[in-house]
Amino acid sequence: MLTLHQTPARLPARTVILGAGGFVGRAILARLQRDGANVLPLTRKEVDLLAPKAAEQLAAHLAGQPTLVLTSALAPVKTSAMLLDNLRMMQAVLAAVKAQPVAHLAYVSSDAVYADSRAPLTEASPAEPGSLHGAMHLAREIMLKAELPGTPLAIVRPTLIFGPGDPHNGYGPNRFLRLARAGQAIPLFGEGEEQRDHVFIEDVAEIVCRCVAYRATGVVNAVSGTVTSFRTVAEQAAELFTPRVPMQGSPRQGPMPHGGYRAFDPALLRRHFPDFAPVNLRAGLERMRASLSAA
């Protein structure tokens, strides 16, 4: 489900990153700049996709048919109002690209588009989201395909992202590490028995940048290929600090998300990028600890 149209890999003459102020956008910007790419980072300050003239503002930055990397989203989506705002944002992008076509477009979506499964998910797994967040990303993917049929499109679907600089402090590696550093007990839902794939932020950026350099089209999951329970994540975070903080289980208020298991088969990623080696959880946590200490 992924085709590489440019080998050997070659950076575009110009790349525009829309959403460069966000967690993922900043990482992609840093990765491209490390390779000396010609990059234009756009944040909400330069282009507010919910503003009345957003399409015109964005189109003004797309002259010369650059590659466009799209990471802008209001996330996580928890209400229908947020869902509609995200679709309005995509409408502005579509209008801009129709006015000023781009050579290639890479969209950072989410693994939330997939239905739950006891088997490892692949890029061919059914896209049947069970959340507003997943519905938003799937609707955006469909909008891009339907309204920009002539634009080469790569869709990258990351699973749970962790790493330095995450502003969300969501349940998982980021929150656990910060609690352990502060000497506070780490609360778990249930006993933290759910098993999930966690992908390091720099690995997501690497996969997106490879799609850009190879001018890829199709879909690829940004995953590590390894599942870990949340209790194990919490224990590894706690082990990085002294004194070691305890775990605190709690009664569940509802069913475990995704039935307590969400794994991915990284075969397609390995086939196209055989030299790609994802950062393991322990190494990622250690890099997060170093980043927190430096800050």
N, C-alpha and C positions, 0 to 999 in steps of 0.2 A: 504493500500500500504506500510505499515511498519510492520515488524515482529520482535519481541523481542525474541532472541534465548537463553538468559541467564538470569534467574531469580532465586534468587535475583541478583541485579546488582553487578558486580564485576569488578574492574579495571584490565586490562591486566597486565601480568608480565612486559611488556615493550611496550611503545608507542613511535613511531617516528612521529614528526610533521614536515612536509615538507612545508616551507613557514612560519617558526616560527618568522621571522622578520617583517611580515606584520601585518596589523591592526587586522585581524581576528585570524591569527596564534598566535600572542602575547596573545590575550585574552584566547584562548584555552589552551595555555601553562600555563598561570596563574591559570586557573580553575583546571587543572589537578594537578598542583603542590600544590594547596591548599589542595587537598585530599591526598597528599603524594605519588602521582603516580611516577613510574619510567619512566621518559620522556627524550627522546633525541631530542632537538630542532635543526633543520637544517635550516640555512638561505642560501642566495645566496653565501655567503662567503664559506660555506662548500660544497654546491652542486649547481652549476650553470647549470640549466636544458637546457640551450642553448649552453653549451660548448661541444666540440667534444666527450669527455669521460664522459658525464654526467651520462649515464646509469651505467657505471662501478663504478663511485663514489658513486651513490646512493645505488647500490647493496651491496657495502661494509658495509653500515650501517644497512642492513636489515637481518643480520644473526640472526638465532634463531626464525624466524617467528613472529615478533612483529605485533602489530596493527599499520597501517599507516594512519595518518590523512593528507590529501592533501589539502592545501589551496593556493599553488603557482599559480599565474596567473599575466599576464600583463593586468591591467584593469584600467579604462574601455576601451574596445576594440572599436576603432574609425576608424581603417583602415584595409584593407585586409592584409597588411603586419603584423600588430599586431595579427590578427586572425591566420595567418599561424605560427607565432612564438609560439603562445599558443598551437597549435596542435603539433608542434615539441617538446615542453616541455612535453606534455602528451606522446608522443612517447618514450621519454627517461624514463619516469616513467614506462610505460608498459614493456619496455625491462628490466628494473631493477627488476621488480616484477616477470617477467618470469624467470629470472636468480636466484632470491632469493625470493621465495613465502612468502607472509605475511598471518597471521592468519585472518585478518579482515582489510578492507579498508573503510575509511570514506572520502567522497569527498564533499567539500563545493562548491556548484554550485551557482545558482542565480535564482530568480523568473523571470528574463528576458527571460527564456525559454518558458514562457507561452504566448499564444495569448491574445489579449485584450478581455475583457469581461465586460458586464454591471452587470453580476451576480458575487458574490464572488467566487474567484478561490479556487480550491481544488487540492490535489495531483493528481486527476484523470482528471483535466482540460487538454485540448489539448496543447501539447508542439509544438507550431508553432511560433517561435521567429520572431519578426519584426525588430531586430537590429543585428548588427555584434556581439555585446557583448553576446546577447542571443544565437546566432548561435554558437558562440565559446563554451559556456558552454554545450549546447545540444550535439554538436559534441564530446566533451570530455566525456560526460556521455555515449554516444553510443560506443565510443572507449573502455571505461572501461568494459562495458557489453559484447562487442563482442570479445575482446581479452583476457579477464580474466574471462571466464565463471565459473571457479571453485572457485573464490575468493569471499567470503561473502562481499557484497558491500552495504553501506548505503550512500544515496545521500541526502544532506541537502541543501534546496533552500531558502536562506534568501531573504527577501524583502529589502527595503531601510534601511541600518544600520546607526545608529548614536551613538555617545558616546565619552568619553574622548580618546584622542590619534588618532583620525581619521586624516590621513595626506592629504586627498583629498580636504577638504574644499568645497565640492560640494553644489549645491543649496539645501537648506533644513536646518535642525536643527543645524548642525555644523557651517555653514557659518553665519546663522542668529545670533547665540549666540555670535560669535566672533565680528560681527559688532556691536551688542548691547553693548557689553562690551567696545568696542572702542569708543562708543558714536556716531556711524555713522548710518545714515538712512538705513533701510533694503529695498533693491530693490526687487520687485516682478515681475514675469512674468504675464502680464495681471493684475488681481487683486488678484492673488494667490488663485484662486478658485478651482484648482485641489485638489482632495482628494486622499490621499495615506495612506498606512499602513507604519509606521516607527517602526523598531524593535531595541531595545537597544543591544549594542555590547555584554554585558555580558549574555544576554538571548540567543544570537546565540551560544556563547561558551557553555552555559549550555546544550542546545539542542544537540550540537555535542558530548559533553562529555557523555550525557545520552545514545546516540546511541553507543558510544564506550563501556560503562559499561554494557549495555544490549546486546551487540554484535548484534545490529539491522541490518536488511537488508531491502532494499526498499527505498522509497522516503518519506521525510517529509519536509513541509514548515516551515521555521523559521520566524514566524510572531507574531504580537501582537493580531490580530483579530479586531483592531480598526482603522477606517479611520479618518483622520484629514486633513483639508485644509491647504495649505501652508501659507495662511494668518493667520490662528489660530496658527500655529507653530511659525510664526514670532512674533505675539502678545505675546505669552507666553514667548518667549525669551526676548522680550523687557521689559516685566514686572519684570524681575529679576534684572534690573539695574536702577539706578537713575543718571541723568534724563532719562526718558523713551524716547527712540528714535522713530521717526515716521516710517510708512510704505510708500513706494513709488511705486505705480503701474506703469506699462509701457505698451505701445502697443505691442501686440504679433506679432512675425515675422513669425509664422506658427501655425499649429493646436496644441491643447493641447496634450501632451504625453498621450497615453493610453485613449484618449477620455476624459481625465479629471477625470477618476475614476478607481481606482485599489484596490479592497478590497479582503480579504481572509477569508475563513471559517476555523477556527482553530480546527474543530471538531476532526480530527485525532490526533492532538497534545494533546488535552485535554483527549482523550480516553486512549492514551498510558501513558501519564504523568499527571494524574489528579491533582497532587499537584504542578504543574508548574504554577507560577503566573508571567506573564510578567511585566516588569517595565513600568509604564505608562509614557506618554510623559513628563508631568510636572516633575515627579520625576527624569527622565533621564536628563532633562535639568538642574535641580538643582545640580545633581551630576557632570555634565559637568562644571557648573559654579564653583563648589568647586575645581575641578581639575585644572581649569585655574587659580584660585586664588592661589592655592598651588604652581603651576609652576612659 
